[in-house]
Amino acid sequence: MLETIRNAWKIPDLRRRILFTLFMLIVFRFGAHIPVPYLSKEAMQAFLAGGGGGMDLFTLFDTFTGGAFSQATVLAMGVSPYINASIIIQLLTVAIPSLERLAKEGVEGRKKINKITRYLGIILAFVQGAGLYVTLYNMGTAITNPSVLTFFVIVLTFTAGTAFIVWIGEQITEKGLGNGVSMIIFAGIVSRIPSAAKQVYATYVTGTGYSAMGILEAVVILAVAIAAITLVVYFTNAERRIAVQYAKRVVGRKMYGGQSTNIPIKVAAGGVMPIIFASSIMAFPSTIVRLLNGGNVPSTGVGGTILNCLSSTGPVWTTVVYGILYFLLIIFFTYFYSTIQFNPIEMSNNIKKSGGYIPGIRPGKPTSDFISKITSRLNLIGSLFLGIIAVLPVIVGSITGNMSLQIGGTSLLIMVGVALETVKQIESQMVMRHYKGFL
């Protein structure tokens, strides 16, 4: 990886792209420290603390924005509204024929879908900002000068921050390296690593007076993190290759086909999306309760017990229930997301139209059934892997009492996935330039 970056730095065009990406990420980090007018930073931190350390949508906001949410800055909403809009459009593409036709129109169709996603993301940002304002208003001390003007200033500032981040992401995608939105989330998560390391050091080393038990716990957390990173890298790159043979055919004076190739299918094809879906579903009830209850989540009574079962905080037995539900939801959404993104029948038809076939499998329905069976097995392995990566930090956090580790699985998958995809893009551009020089 370091060798790839060093070689890319020697190519002027790639060097400009790397510098442009770094510059835009620095702009993003500067924007994460500009405060919102009429809003108290201490109130935002108290609002996050009102969840009892559990995982809800606001905790995800704070993680993906690198702490901009807890600091009450203009980029507090981050790219979450845009991601939600993207998920909604992907789901609607399957249900609405007009969107499905746009998705199949190539570059122009994707541009129109991206435009619709962008506008929907801005609308969702305004709605989420309005809901957050109402919650902070109910807290009493969060808004310094409550009024209609203050409402529009705060909500429009949040919305403008989201629009600005989406614009930065598009600029990185067009003129920089990697997917812009993914790079912004990556930068936000990485910016939290020093503070997280400091917290672990203060909790397990300094806080325990350099006791052997405290140092041992810190070493165990580090070992689990290294093992998890290794596992994520292995499964992210793992794939099942389906051999395809193409028959020879003559077109004009040229002969095509007669070669063997393969179709790679990722083991973890859904990436981090099933975890995001599952965590959003689990966090939705407590988020709604916090919005309606002035930022606090009840911990007693029937309602409090149900919310504890949907959160990683609370008694041990509720944490166990949470882990089981979380794990099962990840398995469900892995199959669900694969069904949306991957169509074995369409793949079988494309292979047949190109004059290809899978050795030992007849074209048509037998081919689609064969691909479906392989995909189902890969989804099972991928869903178990995602479930372990997502639930493992919850288990470690519950044992050690450090609830800040609970979204470590999601963050880890995003960081590793973005890093590997960026390196692959750098390598592909280097190969393209080598071909140009050879020609």
C-alpha positions as CSV (number, residue, x, y, z in Angstrom):
1,M,0.0,0.0,0.0
2,L,2.8,2.4,0.9
3,E,4.7,1.4,-2.2
4,T,1.6,2.2,-4.3
5,I,1.2,5.7,-2.8
6,R,4.9,6.4,-3.2
7,N,4.8,5.4,-6.9
8,A,1.6,7.4,-7.4
9,W,3.3,10.5,-5.9
10,K,5.8,10.4,-8.8
11,I,3.1,10.9,-11.4
12,P,2.1,14.6,-11.7
13,D,-1.6,14.0,-12.4
14,L,-2.0,11.6,-9.5
15,R,0.0,13.9,-7.3
16,R,-2.4,16.7,-8.1
17,R,-5.4,14.5,-7.3
18,I,-3.9,13.4,-4.0
19,L,-3.2,17.0,-3.0
20,F,-6.6,18.1,-4.1
21,T,-8.3,15.4,-2.0
22,L,-6.2,16.3,1.1
23,F,-7.0,20.0,0.6
24,M,-10.8,19.3,0.5
25,L,-10.6,17.1,3.5
26,I,-8.7,19.8,5.4
27,V,-11.5,22.3,4.4
28,F,-14.0,19.7,5.8
29,R,-12.2,19.5,9.1
30,F,-12.0,23.3,9.3
31,G,-15.8,23.5,8.7
32,A,-16.3,21.0,11.5
33,H,-15.1,23.7,14.0
34,I,-17.3,26.6,12.9
35,P,-20.1,27.0,15.6
36,V,-23.8,27.4,14.8
37,P,-25.3,30.8,16.0
38,Y,-27.7,30.7,18.9
39,L,-26.8,27.1,19.8
40,S,-24.9,26.0,22.9
41,K,-22.1,23.4,22.5
42,E,-22.5,22.3,26.1
43,A,-26.2,21.6,25.4
44,M,-25.4,19.4,22.4
45,Q,-23.0,17.4,24.5
46,A,-25.6,17.0,27.2
47,F,-28.1,16.0,24.5
48,L,-25.7,13.2,23.4
49,A,-25.1,12.1,27.0
50,G,-28.9,11.9,27.5
51,G,-28.9,8.6,25.6
52,G,-26.9,7.0,28.4
53,G,-24.0,6.1,26.1
54,G,-26.2,4.0,23.9
55,M,-26.1,3.9,20.1
56,D,-28.7,6.0,18.3
57,L,-28.7,8.0,15.1
58,F,-27.2,11.0,16.8
59,T,-24.2,9.0,18.0
60,L,-23.7,7.9,14.4
61,F,-23.9,11.5,13.3
62,D,-21.2,12.4,15.8
63,T,-19.0,9.5,14.7
64,F,-19.3,10.1,10.9
65,T,-18.7,13.9,11.3
66,G,-15.6,13.5,13.5
67,G,-17.3,15.1,16.5
68,A,-18.9,18.0,14.6
69,F,-22.3,17.1,16.0
70,S,-21.2,17.2,19.7
71,Q,-19.4,20.5,19.0
72,A,-22.6,22.1,17.6
73,T,-20.9,23.2,14.3
74,V,-22.3,24.0,10.9
75,L,-21.4,20.5,9.6
76,A,-23.2,18.7,12.5
77,M,-25.6,16.8,10.2
78,G,-22.8,15.6,8.1
79,V,-23.6,13.5,5.0
80,S,-26.2,11.3,6.8
81,P,-29.2,13.0,5.1
82,Y,-27.5,12.4,1.7
83,I,-26.8,8.7,2.6
84,N,-30.5,8.3,3.7
85,A,-31.6,9.8,0.5
86,S,-29.3,7.5,-1.5
87,I,-30.8,4.5,0.3
88,I,-34.3,5.6,-0.3
89,I,-33.6,6.2,-4.0
90,Q,-32.0,2.7,-4.3
91,L,-35.1,1.1,-2.8
92,L,-37.4,3.2,-5.0
93,T,-35.4,2.2,-8.1
94,V,-36.6,-1.4,-7.6
95,A,-40.3,-0.3,-7.1
96,I,-40.7,2.6,-9.6
97,P,-40.3,1.6,-13.3
98,S,-39.3,5.2,-14.3
99,L,-36.4,5.2,-11.9
100,E,-35.4,1.7,-13.0
101,R,-35.3,2.9,-16.6
102,L,-33.1,5.9,-15.6
103,A,-30.7,3.5,-13.8
104,K,-30.3,1.5,-17.1
105,E,-29.7,4.6,-19.3
106,G,-25.9,4.7,-18.5
107,V,-24.1,7.9,-17.6
108,E,-26.9,10.3,-18.3
109,G,-29.4,8.3,-16.3
110,R,-27.0,8.1,-13.3
111,K,-26.6,11.9,-13.5
112,K,-30.4,12.4,-13.2
113,I,-30.6,9.9,-10.3
114,N,-27.7,11.7,-8.6
115,K,-29.5,15.0,-9.0
116,I,-32.7,13.6,-7.5
117,T,-30.7,12.1,-4.6
118,R,-29.0,15.5,-4.0
119,Y,-32.3,17.4,-3.8
120,L,-33.9,14.7,-1.6
121,G,-30.9,14.8,0.7
122,I,-31.3,18.6,1.1
123,I,-35.0,18.1,2.0
124,L,-34.1,15.4,4.5
125,A,-31.4,17.7,6.0
126,F,-34.0,20.4,6.6
127,V,-36.5,18.0,8.2
128,Q,-33.8,16.5,10.4
129,G,-32.5,19.9,11.4
130,A,-36.1,21.0,12.3
131,G,-36.6,17.9,14.4
132,L,-33.3,18.5,16.2
133,Y,-34.2,22.2,16.8
134,V,-37.5,21.2,18.4
135,T,-35.7,18.7,20.7
136,L,-33.1,21.2,21.7
137,Y,-35.8,23.8,22.3
138,N,-37.6,21.4,24.7
139,M,-34.4,21.1,26.7
140,G,-34.8,24.7,27.7
141,T,-31.2,26.0,27.8
142,A,-29.8,24.8,24.4
143,I,-31.2,27.7,22.3
144,T,-29.9,31.1,23.6
145,N,-32.5,33.2,21.9
146,P,-35.6,31.1,20.8
147,S,-37.7,32.7,18.0
148,V,-38.9,32.0,14.5
149,L,-35.8,33.8,13.1
150,T,-33.5,31.6,15.3
151,F,-35.3,28.5,14.1
152,F,-34.6,29.3,10.4
153,V,-31.0,30.4,11.2
154,I,-30.2,27.2,12.9
155,V,-32.1,24.8,10.6
156,L,-30.8,26.5,7.4
157,T,-27.3,26.5,8.8
158,F,-27.5,22.7,9.4
159,T,-29.0,22.3,5.9
160,A,-26.3,24.5,4.3
161,G,-23.6,22.5,6.1
162,T,-25.0,19.3,4.6
163,A,-25.2,20.8,1.1
164,F,-21.6,22.0,1.4
165,I,-20.3,18.6,2.5
166,V,-22.1,17.0,-0.5
167,W,-20.5,19.5,-2.8
168,I,-17.1,18.7,-1.3
169,G,-17.7,15.0,-1.9
170,E,-18.7,15.6,-5.5
171,Q,-15.5,17.6,-6.0
172,I,-13.4,14.9,-4.6
173,T,-15.1,12.2,-6.7
174,E,-14.6,14.4,-9.9
175,K,-11.1,15.9,-9.3
176,G,-9.6,13.8,-6.5
177,L,-9.3,10.2,-5.5
178,G,-12.0,7.7,-4.4
179,N,-15.6,8.3,-3.7
180,G,-16.0,11.7,-2.2
181,V,-18.8,10.9,0.4
182,S,-16.9,7.8,1.5
183,M,-13.7,9.8,1.9
184,I,-15.5,12.4,4.1
185,I,-16.9,9.7,6.4
186,F,-13.4,8.1,6.4
187,A,-11.8,11.5,7.4
188,G,-14.4,12.0,10.2
189,I,-13.8,8.6,11.7
190,V,-10.0,8.8,11.5
191,S,-10.1,12.2,13.2
192,R,-11.7,10.5,16.2
193,I,-8.9,7.9,16.6
194,P,-6.5,10.1,18.7
195,S,-9.2,11.0,21.2
196,A,-10.4,7.4,21.4
197,A,-6.8,6.2,22.0
198,K,-6.4,8.9,24.7
199,Q,-9.6,7.7,26.3
200,V,-8.5,4.1,26.3
201,Y,-5.1,5.1,27.8
202,A,-6.7,7.3,30.5
203,T,-9.3,4.6,31.4
204,Y,-7.1,1.5,31.4
205,V,-3.6,2.8,32.2
206,T,-3.6,6.2,33.9
207,G,-7.0,5.8,35.5
208,T,-6.0,2.5,37.2
209,G,-2.7,3.8,38.4
210,Y,-0.7,1.7,35.9
211,S,-2.1,-1.5,37.4
212,A,-1.4,-4.8,35.7
213,M,-5.2,-5.4,35.2
214,G,-5.6,-2.0,33.5
215,I,-2.7,-2.5,31.1
216,L,-3.9,-6.1,30.4
217,E,-7.3,-4.8,29.4
218,A,-5.7,-2.2,27.1
219,V,-3.6,-4.9,25.5
220,V,-6.6,-7.1,25.0
221,I,-8.5,-4.3,23.3
222,L,-5.5,-3.6,21.0
223,A,-5.2,-7.3,20.2
224,V,-8.9,-7.6,19.4
225,A,-8.7,-4.5,17.2
226,I,-5.7,-5.9,15.2
227,A,-7.5,-9.2,14.7
228,A,-10.7,-7.5,13.6
229,I,-8.7,-5.4,11.1
230,T,-7.1,-8.5,9.7
231,L,-10.4,-10.3,9.4
232,V,-12.1,-7.3,7.7
233,V,-9.3,-7.0,5.1
234,Y,-9.4,-10.7,4.4
235,F,-13.2,-10.8,4.0
236,T,-13.4,-7.5,2.1
237,N,-11.1,-8.9,-0.6
238,A,-12.5,-12.4,-0.6
239,E,-14.5,-13.4,-3.6
240,R,-16.0,-16.5,-5.4
241,R,-15.1,-16.6,-9.1
242,I,-17.6,-18.3,-11.4
243,A,-15.9,-19.6,-14.6
244,V,-17.5,-18.6,-17.9
245,Q,-16.7,-20.0,-21.3
246,Y,-17.5,-18.0,-24.4
247,A,-18.1,-19.7,-27.8
248,K,-16.3,-18.7,-30.9
249,R,-18.3,-16.5,-33.3
250,V,-17.4,-14.6,-36.5
251,V,-18.5,-10.9,-36.9
252,G,-17.4,-9.5,-40.2
253,R,-13.9,-10.6,-40.8
254,K,-13.0,-11.0,-37.1
255,M,-13.5,-13.9,-34.8
256,Y,-14.6,-13.2,-31.2
257,G,-15.0,-15.4,-28.2
258,G,-13.4,-18.8,-27.7
259,Q,-11.9,-17.6,-24.4
260,S,-12.5,-18.4,-20.7
261,T,-13.0,-15.8,-18.1
262,N,-14.7,-15.6,-14.7
263,I,-17.3,-13.5,-12.8
264,P,-16.1,-12.4,-9.4
265,I,-18.7,-12.3,-6.6
266,K,-17.7,-10.7,-3.4
267,V,-18.3,-12.6,-0.1
268,A,-19.2,-9.3,1.6
269,A,-20.9,-7.7,-1.4
270,G,-23.1,-5.5,0.7
271,G,-20.2,-3.9,2.5
272,V,-21.2,-1.8,5.5
273,M,-24.8,-1.2,4.3
274,P,-26.4,-4.1,6.1
275,I,-24.9,-2.9,9.4
276,I,-26.1,0.7,8.7
277,F,-29.6,-0.6,8.0
278,A,-29.7,-2.8,11.1
279,S,-28.2,-0.1,13.4
280,S,-30.7,2.5,12.0
281,I,-33.6,0.2,12.7
282,M,-32.4,-0.6,16.2
283,A,-31.7,3.1,17.0
284,F,-34.9,4.5,15.5
285,P,-37.2,3.9,18.6
286,S,-34.8,5.5,21.1
287,T,-34.1,8.4,18.6
288,I,-37.9,9.1,18.3
289,V,-38.2,9.0,22.1
290,R,-35.4,11.4,22.6
291,L,-36.8,13.8,20.0
292,L,-40.2,13.8,21.9
293,N,-38.7,13.7,25.4
294,G,-36.3,16.6,25.4
295,G,-33.3,14.5,24.6
296,N,-33.6,11.9,27.4
297,V,-34.3,8.2,27.2
298,P,-36.3,6.6,30.1
299,S,-34.6,3.7,31.8
300,T,-37.4,2.4,33.9
301,G,-40.8,0.8,33.3
302,V,-42.0,-1.2,30.4
303,G,-40.9,1.4,27.9
304,G,-37.5,1.7,29.4
305,T,-37.0,-2.1,29.4
306,I,-38.0,-2.2,25.7
307,L,-35.6,0.7,24.8
308,N,-32.8,-1.1,26.8
309,C,-33.3,-4.2,24.7
310,L,-32.8,-2.0,21.6
311,S,-29.7,-0.4,23.1
312,S,-26.3,-1.7,24.1
313,T,-26.7,0.0,27.5
314,G,-28.6,-1.3,30.5
315,P,-28.5,-4.6,32.4
316,V,-26.5,-7.5,31.0
317,W,-29.5,-9.5,29.9
318,T,-30.8,-6.5,27.8
319,T,-27.4,-6.2,26.2
320,V,-27.6,-9.9,25.3
321,V,-31.0,-9.4,23.7
322,Y,-29.7,-6.3,21.9
323,G,-26.8,-8.4,20.5
324,I,-29.0,-11.2,19.3
325,L,-31.5,-8.8,17.6
326,Y,-28.7,-6.8,16.0
327,F,-27.1,-10.0,14.7
328,L,-30.3,-11.3,13.2
329,L,-31.1,-8.0,11.6
330,I,-27.7,-7.9,9.9
331,I,-28.3,-11.3,8.5
332,F,-31.7,-10.2,7.2
333,F,-30.5,-7.0,5.6
334,T,-27.5,-8.8,4.0
335,Y,-29.9,-11.0,2.1
336,F,-32.3,-8.0,1.5
337,Y,-29.5,-5.7,0.1
338,S,-28.1,-8.5,-2.1
339,T,-31.5,-9.1,-3.6
340,I,-31.8,-5.4,-4.5
341,Q,-28.3,-5.1,-5.9
342,F,-27.8,-8.5,-7.5
343,N,-30.1,-10.1,-10.1
344,P,-29.1,-13.7,-11.1
345,I,-31.7,-13.9,-13.8
346,E,-30.4,-10.7,-15.5
347,M,-26.8,-12.0,-15.1
348,S,-27.8,-15.3,-16.7
349,N,-29.5,-13.5,-19.6
350,N,-26.4,-11.3,-20.2
351,I,-24.1,-14.3,-20.3
352,K,-26.4,-16.1,-22.7
353,K,-26.7,-13.0,-25.0
354,S,-22.9,-12.7,-25.1
355,G,-22.6,-16.3,-26.3
356,G,-21.2,-17.5,-22.9
357,Y,-22.0,-20.4,-20.6
358,I,-20.9,-21.8,-17.3
359,P,-19.1,-25.1,-17.9
360,G,-21.4,-28.0,-16.8
361,I,-24.5,-25.7,-16.4
362,R,-27.1,-25.3,-19.1
363,P,-27.9,-21.7,-20.2
364,G,-31.2,-20.1,-19.0
365,K,-32.9,-21.0,-15.8
366,P,-30.3,-23.6,-14.7
367,T,-27.6,-20.9,-14.9
368,S,-29.6,-18.4,-12.8
369,D,-30.4,-21.1,-10.2
370,F,-26.7,-22.0,-10.0
371,I,-25.8,-18.3,-9.5
372,S,-28.6,-17.9,-6.9
373,K,-27.4,-20.9,-4.9
374,I,-23.8,-19.6,-4.9
375,T,-25.0,-16.1,-3.9
376,S,-27.1,-17.5,-1.1
377,R,-24.1,-19.4,0.3
378,L,-21.9,-16.3,0.0
379,N,-24.6,-14.2,1.7
380,L,-24.7,-16.6,4.6
381,I,-20.9,-16.4,5.1
382,G,-20.9,-12.6,4.6
383,S,-23.8,-12.0,7.0
384,L,-22.1,-14.1,9.7
385,F,-18.9,-12.1,9.2
386,L,-20.7,-8.7,9.3
387,G,-22.6,-9.8,12.4
388,I,-19.5,-10.9,14.2
389,I,-17.7,-7.6,13.3
390,A,-20.7,-5.5,14.5
391,V,-21.5,-7.4,17.7
392,L,-17.9,-8.1,18.8
393,P,-17.2,-4.4,19.9
394,V,-20.6,-4.4,21.8
395,I,-19.5,-7.5,23.7
396,V,-16.0,-6.1,24.4
397,G,-17.5,-2.7,25.4
398,S,-20.0,-4.5,27.7
399,I,-17.2,-6.5,29.4
400,T,-14.8,-3.6,29.8
401,G,-17.5,-1.0,30.5
402,N,-16.3,1.2,27.6
403,M,-19.4,1.9,25.5
404,S,-17.5,4.1,23.1
405,L,-16.4,0.8,21.4
406,Q,-19.9,-0.1,20.4
407,I,-19.8,1.4,16.9
408,G,-16.2,0.3,16.3
409,G,-17.3,-2.5,13.9
410,T,-19.1,-0.1,11.6
411,S,-16.3,2.4,11.7
412,L,-13.7,-0.3,11.0
413,L,-15.6,-1.6,8.0
414,I,-15.9,1.9,6.5
415,M,-12.2,2.7,7.1
416,V,-10.9,-0.5,5.6
417,G,-13.3,-0.5,2.7
418,V,-12.5,3.1,1.7
419,A,-8.8,2.6,2.1
420,L,-8.8,-0.6,-0.1
421,E,-11.0,1.0,-2.8
422,T,-8.8,4.1,-2.9
423,V,-5.7,2.1,-3.3
424,K,-7.3,0.1,-6.0
425,Q,-8.3,3.3,-7.9
426,I,-4.7,4.6,-7.6
427,E,-3.4,1.3,-9.0
428,S,-5.8,1.3,-11.9
429,Q,-4.9,4.9,-12.8
430,M,-1.2,4.0,-12.7
431,V,-1.8,1.0,-15.0
432,M,-3.8,3.2,-17.4
433,R,-0.9,5.7,-17.5
434,H,1.6,3.0,-18.1
435,Y,-0.4,1.8,-21.1
436,K,-0.6,5.3,-22.4
437,G,3.2,5.7,-22.2
438,F,3.7,2.3,-23.9
439,L,1.4,3.3,-26.8
